[in-house]
Amino acid sequence: MRDAGVATLAASPKGLRHSFGVTAFQAKVPPHLVQRWLGHASLRTTRRPIP
């Protein structure tokens, strides 16, 4: 992670997972696919707004 310049929360499994989901949405991946990839039962969880 250090070599890649990834630090703080993003340097954790949770941070990487979140970054993957956000990047998928930014790339216009359909929400139902992101939901499946992240293992969310509800699309509401997947599309939760970022505070």
Sequence and secondary structure as in RCSB ss.txt:
>XXXX:A:sequence
MRDAGVATLAASPKGLRHSFGVTAFQAKVPPHLVQRWLGHASLRTTRRPIP
>XXXX:A:secstr
 TTTT  GGGGSHHHHHHHHHHHHHHTT  HHHHHHHHT S HHHHT    
